[in-house]
Amino acid sequence: MIGTRSEHPMQFPGPVVLIGGNGDIGKRLVPMLLDHLACPILLVSRNAGTSNETVEALQLDIAAEDATYKLPPGATVVNLIQAKPPAVAA
């Protein structure tokens, strides 16, 4: 049930990273994840989001060549956008 904190939250070895997490889908998904996960949540966006006690925001252009190296090691990454690397778009 949405809005009910799980008695046995799932754990991951690292944070859950939501690429495009500041968009509409991310805003709907984060509360559900908070109810069922026991790990940090990182919202990645080109525009600076707002960190708070439950999520951390990271401003990052995921289409940049070095973007992968700026994500935390061991993260579970969920892509909520359709970005293309510059080499593919050219």
Secondary structure, DSSP 8 states (H G I E B T S, - for coil): -TTS--SS-B--SS-EEEETTTSHHHHHHHHHHHHHB-S-EEEEESS-----SSEEEEE--TTSTTGGGGS-TT-EEEE-S----HHHH-
